[in-house]
């Protein structure tokens, strides 16, 4: 084999392995990344229907009333591709999550949500209170994060179905 062919084979293997890992599970990409970052919201279309999910934030006040919170105002300068994951993972208050993928004799384990330290939790609560105060919301008790799956009819331009598929609460005190 020529030197060029060997180099090309090594390069091919160096790129195909991370690609295969990513195809198995999005959180298995090695560091440093050799593939372009992914994670954009996916919208499925079939038979004139759009299927997508979105993250909603709801404030539950001390009197029990609920207010919808505009995530773009609450998260301010944090881009959407980041705040959706932050909110879905409970702002660091949820328990850690790990996933394992078996590759024959090897098992790869990834931690998708890390456990936040008490200092990090305190800082997150202070940040949330500051953001809510900037939005003139003083009596917030709980921040509810809802993942909503929606089916939309393109032809009739109406929402056919909208359901909550995941929900978690963050106590703000």
ChimeraX attribute file (.defattr): number of C-alpha atoms within 10 A of each C-alpha:
attribute: neighborCount
match mode: 1-to-1
recipient: residues
	/A:1	5
	/A:2	6
	/A:3	7
	/A:4	9
	/A:5	10
	/A:6	11
	/A:7	11
	/A:8	11
	/A:9	11
	/A:10	12
	/A:11	11
	/A:12	11
	/A:13	12
	/A:14	12
	/A:15	13
	/A:16	13
	/A:17	13
	/A:18	18
	/A:19	17
	/A:20	12
	/A:21	17
	/A:22	16
	/A:23	12
	/A:24	13
	/A:25	13
	/A:26	12
	/A:27	14
	/A:28	21
	/A:29	20
	/A:30	13
	/A:31	7
	/A:32	6
	/A:33	9
	/A:34	12
	/A:35	13
	/A:36	5
	/A:37	9
	/A:38	9
	/A:39	9
	/A:40	8
	/A:41	11
	/A:42	9
	/A:43	10
	/A:44	11
	/A:45	14
	/A:46	8
	/A:47	8
	/A:48	11
	/A:49	20
	/A:50	16
	/A:51	17
	/A:52	16
	/A:53	18
	/A:54	12
	/A:55	18
	/A:56	19
	/A:57	19
	/A:58	18
	/A:59	23
	/A:60	20
	/A:61	16
	/A:62	12
	/A:63	9
	/A:64	11
	/A:65	9
	/A:66	15
	/A:67	14
	/A:68	12
	/A:69	17
	/A:70	13
	/A:71	17
	/A:72	12
	/A:73	13
	/A:74	18
	/A:75	18
	/A:76	12
	/A:77	9
	/A:78	13
	/A:79	10
	/A:80	14
	/A:81	12
	/A:82	11
	/A:83	19
	/A:84	19
	/A:85	14
	/A:86	13
	/A:87	23
	/A:88	18
	/A:89	19
	/A:90	18
	/A:91	18
	/A:92	19
	/A:93	20
	/A:94	16
	/A:95	11
	/A:96	13
	/A:97	12
	/A:98	10
	/A:99	13
	/A:100	12
	/A:101	14
	/A:102	9
	/A:103	10
	/A:104	6
	/A:105	5
	/A:106	8
	/A:107	10
	/A:108	11
	/A:109	13
	/A:110	15
	/A:111	13
	/A:112	12
	/A:113	18
	/A:114	14
	/A:115	14
	/A:116	16
	/A:117	11
	/A:118	10
	/A:119	9
	/A:120	14
	/A:121	15
	/A:122	13
	/A:123	12
	/A:124	17
	/A:125	18
	/A:126	14
	/A:127	13
	/A:128	17
	/A:129	18
	/A:130	15
	/A:131	16
	/A:132	19
	/A:133	14
	/A:134	12
	/A:135	13
	/A:136	9
	/A:137	15
	/A:138	13
	/A:139	15
	/A:140	22
	/A:141	16
	/A:142	18
	/A:143	23
	/A:144	20
	/A:145	22
	/A:146	20
	/A:147	19
	/A:148	16
	/A:149	16
	/A:150	18
	/A:151	18
	/A:152	18
	/A:153	17
	/A:154	13
	/A:155	9
	/A:156	10
	/A:157	9
	/A:158	11
	/A:159	13
	/A:160	12
	/A:161	11
	/A:162	14
	/A:163	12
	/A:164	14
	/A:165	11
	/A:166	12
	/A:167	15
	/A:168	15
	/A:169	18
	/A:170	18
	/A:171	13
	/A:172	16
	/A:173	10
